[in-house]
């Protein structure tokens, strides 16, 4: 009976599931027979059981470590999260099985005396780890990947958990419930845990079964078999009354089988499948190489032809024997042959390069081609891969278009916008004179045939290249995107760009039309508006609005990282006297100088803001996780600010007769400090720092006071 077809599994899994069902049914039949038949007396206590137990557990441990080795060393640039989880969990299970094995009765004492309770606790821990890992793999989307950092974190966390379990079982056995009583057998606690593990494995199998309706990235058939076999294995361990009986042996054998299923799943995913895919890709490449409609050339680093496809030979009218080993320059017209090495260098620098050239046929005729060149590695040798397209028709059409569109050319030469047409390879066919001017070209005609990488800095050209990919591949227009540009003098500007695909009669994208309008002045105005909205116009420090935003971020970071921050509220002492004596202009000079001095006293990660008048706020981020150390650092910075602000000021002021004079002035400050780590109210923090500052003023000024609850 075709069970897989009946239950609507994806065709990818039907054959494998038929084989898996045969194995599982055989294991289930053996379990049913062993359960229903009366226990043979000599199998209630198997002689020399300890070596047999040690052997079976050793096989399990080796299988676990093989799963870990295969999964851990999978492709580090694209780590499957499920493979990483299985690998790390298998390592943890292997360690716990090792502890179980050497804690078994009859083995030398493992740190503390060995007994049934000890080895069973290690056993249950290992079984719980493996069933949870399989359940998570079943639930978790198979295509999700993890970083190397996450992989190491998972591994470290599981190792720490294993060490913790060993510590509890070895040194604090009394903390754990009884699992086995000699003469009576398993305790209800031990059986219930085994039943729970059985249920979790069954749930895992059901989820894996449901996933087989669609293709998965992991071998779900083998994992399904592992989950079912582990459930049957655990059932044996709910039946025995003696540690050396047949149920115990069969349970261990079933566990080994399940481990081998998991190992096989990892090997197929990490080793066999990639190799199989590589062979398929090689065969596909070979077919494509000879069947594509463009000529393909493989050129050595010294410019000699290594190989061509069939179309490549036909383009130049020669045989393979006539071209292999010859310099490619021999088959290129003189005006293009002189630039061969230059184009090779551009390909090396950019990773790919597209250019026009011309090939000389055996009969002496010339065929214009467009070559897309990139560097590839074949059999350990770096080669230039060139795709040559016959562009005879296109070159002829381009010539006709230029001649028939004089009015359009006049428009391009006089418009103030950057207007351009590009072909399907992002090469300029027409553009406005304005675009030529900013890129340092005398005429827009000098731009024809050039790629953005030929015109703009590499970073800017890369931006343009990436935004045009969806236009060519999907026919999606790009509307009102703001892009940077650099003029011929190296000055940065901004344009608002819209680009539309150009379609032929077959609805295929054959180019694009773009208009870019200079918005540099608009961007400058936006920046000025932002400056007015978030920065103090006098000192250019963050204002109250920006301070509150950064304070909220700092509070969140402090709470998340358990690291103290501090807020310093500063008020200049007797500032009003300077204003009254020398005017507000002089006071403004003092405020600017004070702002500059404060900024020099703090770290780059900190914020100095002006609330208004002579009030400043300093936000110190992530000082220390220890309160005393954080407070000490905040005090040190506050003292540095206090000392810096106390130094004399030389303020240059203008007189009515347009002469200048210098005013020497001394100014101190009063500073209130509040520490925070787990606060949610910005206003409350500001209020507390303000209260501490007023206490500093009341106690004589030129001082620092930390906020305490007594201030309220």
Secondary structure in CASP SS format (residue, H / E / C, confidence):
PFRMAT SS
TARGET T0000
AUTHOR 0000-0000-0000
METHOD secondary structure of the structure
MODEL  1
X C 1.00
X C 1.00
X H 1.00
X H 1.00
X H 1.00
X H 1.00
X C 1.00
X C 1.00
X C 1.00
X C 1.00
X H 1.00
X H 1.00
X H 1.00
X H 1.00
X H 1.00
X H 1.00
X H 1.00
X H 1.00
X H 1.00
X H 1.00
X H 1.00
X H 1.00
X H 1.00
X H 1.00
X H 1.00
X H 1.00
X H 1.00
X H 1.00
X H 1.00
X H 1.00
X H 1.00
X H 1.00
X H 1.00
X H 1.00
X H 1.00
X H 1.00
X C 1.00
X C 1.00
X C 1.00
X C 1.00
X H 1.00
X H 1.00
X H 1.00
X C 1.00
X C 1.00
X C 1.00
X C 1.00
X C 1.00
X H 1.00
X H 1.00
X H 1.00
X H 1.00
X H 1.00
X H 1.00
X H 1.00
X H 1.00
X H 1.00
X H 1.00
X H 1.00
X H 1.00
X H 1.00
X H 1.00
X H 1.00
X H 1.00
X H 1.00
X H 1.00
X H 1.00
X H 1.00
X H 1.00
X H 1.00
X H 1.00
X H 1.00
X C 1.00
X C 1.00
X C 1.00
X C 1.00
X C 1.00
X C 1.00
X E 1.00
X E 1.00
X H 1.00
X H 1.00
X H 1.00
X H 1.00
X H 1.00
X H 1.00
X H 1.00
X H 1.00
X H 1.00
X H 1.00
X H 1.00
X H 1.00
X H 1.00
X H 1.00
X H 1.00
X H 1.00
X H 1.00
X H 1.00
X H 1.00
X H 1.00
X H 1.00
X H 1.00
X C 1.00
X C 1.00
X C 1.00
X C 1.00
X C 1.00
X C 1.00
X C 1.00
X C 1.00
X C 1.00
X C 1.00
X C 1.00
X C 1.00
X C 1.00
X H 1.00
X H 1.00
X H 1.00
X H 1.00
X H 1.00
X H 1.00
X H 1.00
X H 1.00
X H 1.00
X H 1.00
X H 1.00
X H 1.00
X H 1.00
X H 1.00
X H 1.00
X H 1.00
X H 1.00
X H 1.00
X H 1.00
X H 1.00
X H 1.00
X H 1.00
X H 1.00
X H 1.00
X C 1.00
X C 1.00
X C 1.00
X C 1.00
X C 1.00
X E 1.00
X E 1.00
X C 1.00
X H 1.00
X H 1.00
X H 1.00
X H 1.00
X H 1.00
X H 1.00
X H 1.00
X H 1.00
X H 1.00
X H 1.00
X H 1.00
X H 1.00
X H 1.00
X H 1.00
X H 1.00
X H 1.00
X H 1.00
X H 1.00
X H 1.00
X H 1.00
X H 1.00
X H 1.00
X H 1.00
X H 1.00
X C 1.00
X H 1.00
X H 1.00
X H 1.00
X C 1.00
X C 1.00
X C 1.00
X C 1.00
X E 1.00
X E 1.00
X C 1.00
X C 1.00
X C 1.00
X E 1.00
X E 1.00
X C 1.00
X H 1.00
X H 1.00
X H 1.00
X H 1.00
X H 1.00
X H 1.00
X H 1.00
X H 1.00
X H 1.00
X H 1.00
X H 1.00
X H 1.00
X H 1.00
X H 1.00
X H 1.00
X H 1.00
X H 1.00
X H 1.00
X H 1.00
X H 1.00
X H 1.00
X H 1.00
X H 1.00
X H 1.00
X C 1.00
X C 1.00
X C 1.00
X C 1.00
X C 1.00
X C 1.00
X C 1.00
X C 1.00
X H 1.00
X H 1.00
X H 1.00
X H 1.00
X H 1.00
X H 1.00
X H 1.00
X H 1.00
X H 1.00
X H 1.00
X H 1.00
X H 1.00
X H 1.00
X H 1.00
X H 1.00
X H 1.00
X H 1.00
X C 1.00
X C 1.00
X C 1.00
X C 1.00
X C 1.00
X C 1.00
X C 1.00
X C 1.00
X C 1.00
X H 1.00
X H 1.00
X H 1.00
X H 1.00
X H 1.00
X H 1.00
X H 1.00
X H 1.00
X H 1.00
X H 1.00
X H 1.00
X H 1.00
X H 1.00
X H 1.00
X H 1.00
X H 1.00
X H 1.00
X H 1.00
X H 1.00
X H 1.00
X H 1.00
X H 1.00
X H 1.00
X H 1.00
X H 1.00
X H 1.00
X H 1.00
X H 1.00
X H 1.00
X H 1.00
X H 1.00
X H 1.00
X H 1.00
X H 1.00
X H 1.00
X H 1.00
X H 1.00
X H 1.00
X H 1.00
X H 1.00
X H 1.00
X H 1.00
X H 1.00
X H 1.00
X H 1.00
X H 1.00
X C 1.00
X C 1.00
X C 1.00
X E 1.00
X E 1.00
X E 1.00
X E 1.00
X E 1.00
X C 1.00
X C 1.00
X C 1.00
X C 1.00
X E 1.00
X E 1.00
X E 1.00
X E 1.00
X E 1.00
X C 1.00
X H 1.00
X H 1.00
X H 1.00
X H 1.00
X H 1.00
X H 1.00
X H 1.00
X C 1.00
X C 1.00
X C 1.00
X H 1.00
X H 1.00
X H 1.00
X H 1.00
X C 1.00
X C 1.00
X C 1.00
X E 1.00
X H 1.00
X H 1.00
X H 1.00
X H 1.00
X E 1.00
X C 1.00
X H 1.00
X H 1.00
X H 1.00
X H 1.00
X C 1.00
X C 1.00
X H 1.00
X H 1.00
X H 1.00
X H 1.00
X H 1.00
X H 1.00
X H 1.00
X H 1.00
X H 1.00
X H 1.00
X H 1.00
X C 1.00
X E 1.00
X E 1.00
X E 1.00
X E 1.00
X E 1.00
X E 1.00
X E 1.00
X E 1.00
X E 1.00
X C 1.00
X C 1.00
X C 1.00
X C 1.00
X C 1.00
X E 1.00
X E 1.00
X E 1.00
X E 1.00
X E 1.00
X E 1.00
X E 1.00
X E 1.00
X E 1.00
X E 1.00
X E 1.00
X E 1.00
X E 1.00
X C 1.00
X C 1.00
X E 1.00
X E 1.00
X E 1.00
X E 1.00
X E 1.00
X E 1.00
X E 1.00
X E 1.00
X E 1.00
X E 1.00
X C 1.00
X H 1.00
X H 1.00
X H 1.00
X H 1.00
X H 1.00
X H 1.00
X H 1.00
X H 1.00
X H 1.00
X H 1.00
X H 1.00
X H 1.00
X H 1.00
X C 1.00
X H 1.00
X H 1.00
X H 1.00
X H 1.00
X H 1.00
X H 1.00
X H 1.00
X H 1.00
X H 1.00
X C 1.00
X C 1.00
X C 1.00
X E 1.00
X E 1.00
X E 1.00
X E 1.00
X E 1.00
X E 1.00
X C 1.00
X C 1.00
X C 1.00
X E 1.00
X E 1.00
X E 1.00
X E 1.00
X E 1.00
X C 1.00
X H 1.00
X H 1.00
X H 1.00
X H 1.00
X H 1.00
X H 1.00
X C 1.00
X C 1.00
X C 1.00
X C 1.00
X C 1.00
X H 1.00
X H 1.00
X H 1.00
X H 1.00
X C 1.00
X C 1.00
X C 1.00
X E 1.00
X H 1.00
X H 1.00
X H 1.00
X H 1.00
X C 1.00
X C 1.00
X H 1.00
X H 1.00
X H 1.00
X H 1.00
X H 1.00
X H 1.00
X H 1.00
X H 1.00
X H 1.00
X H 1.00
X H 1.00
X H 1.00
X H 1.00
X H 1.00
X H 1.00
X H 1.00
X H 1.00
X C 1.00
X C 1.00
X C 1.00
X E 1.00
X E 1.00
X E 1.00
X E 1.00
X E 1.00
X E 1.00
X E 1.00
X E 1.00
X E 1.00
X C 1.00
X C 1.00
X C 1.00
X C 1.00
X C 1.00
X E 1.00
X E 1.00
X E 1.00
X E 1.00
X E 1.00
X E 1.00
X E 1.00
X E 1.00
X E 1.00
X E 1.00
X E 1.00
X E 1.00
X C 1.00
X C 1.00
X C 1.00
X C 1.00
X C 1.00
X E 1.00
X E 1.00
X E 1.00
X E 1.00
X E 1.00
X E 1.00
X E 1.00
X E 1.00
X E 1.00
X E 1.00
X C 1.00
X H 1.00
X H 1.00
X H 1.00
X H 1.00
X H 1.00
X H 1.00
X H 1.00
X H 1.00
X H 1.00
X H 1.00
X H 1.00
X H 1.00
X H 1.00
X H 1.00
X H 1.00
X E 1.00
X C 1.00
X C 1.00
X C 1.00
X C 1.00
X C 1.00
X C 1.00
X E 1.00
X C 1.00
X H 1.00
X H 1.00
X H 1.00
X H 1.00
X H 1.00
X H 1.00
X H 1.00
X H 1.00
X H 1.00
X H 1.00
X H 1.00
X H 1.00
X H 1.00
X H 1.00
X H 1.00
X H 1.00
X H 1.00
X H 1.00
X C 1.00
X C 1.00
X E 1.00
X E 1.00
X E 1.00
X E 1.00
X E 1.00
X E 1.00
X E 1.00
X E 1.00
X E 1.00
X C 1.00
X C 1.00
X H 1.00
X H 1.00
X H 1.00
X H 1.00
X H 1.00
X H 1.00
X H 1.00
X H 1.00
X C 1.00
X H 1.00
X H 1.00
X H 1.00
X H 1.00
X H 1.00
X H 1.00
X H 1.00
X H 1.00
X H 1.00
X H 1.00
X H 1.00
X H 1.00
X H 1.00
X H 1.00
X H 1.00
X H 1.00
X H 1.00
X H 1.00
X C 1.00
X C 1.00
X C 1.00
X C 1.00
X C 1.00
X E 1.00
X E 1.00
X E 1.00
X E 1.00
X E 1.00
X E 1.00
X C 1.00
X C 1.00
X E 1.00
X E 1.00
X E 1.00
X E 1.00
X E 1.00
X E 1.00
X E 1.00
X E 1.00
X E 1.00
X E 1.00
X C 1.00
X C 1.00
X H 1.00
X H 1.00
X H 1.00
X H 1.00
X H 1.00
X H 1.00
X H 1.00
X H 1.00
X H 1.00
X H 1.00
X H 1.00
X H 1.00
X H 1.00
X H 1.00
X H 1.00
X H 1.00
X H 1.00
X H 1.00
X H 1.00
X H 1.00
X C 1.00
X C 1.00
X E 1.00
X E 1.00
X E 1.00
X E 1.00
X E 1.00
X E 1.00
X C 1.00
X C 1.00
X C 1.00
X C 1.00
X C 1.00
X E 1.00
X E 1.00
X E 1.00
X E 1.00
X E 1.00
X E 1.00
X C 1.00
X C 1.00
X C 1.00
X E 1.00
X E 1.00
X E 1.00
X E 1.00
X E 1.00
X E 1.00
X E 1.00
X E 1.00
X C 1.00
X C 1.00
X C 1.00
X C 1.00
X C 1.00
X H 1.00
X H 1.00
X H 1.00
X H 1.00
X H 1.00
X H 1.00
X H 1.00
X H 1.00
X H 1.00
X H 1.00
X H 1.00
X H 1.00
X H 1.00
X H 1.00
X H 1.00
X H 1.00
X H 1.00
X C 1.00
X C 1.00
X C 1.00
X C 1.00
X C 1.00
X E 1.00
X E 1.00
X E 1.00
X C 1.00
X C 1.00
X H 1.00
X H 1.00
X H 1.00
X C 1.00
END
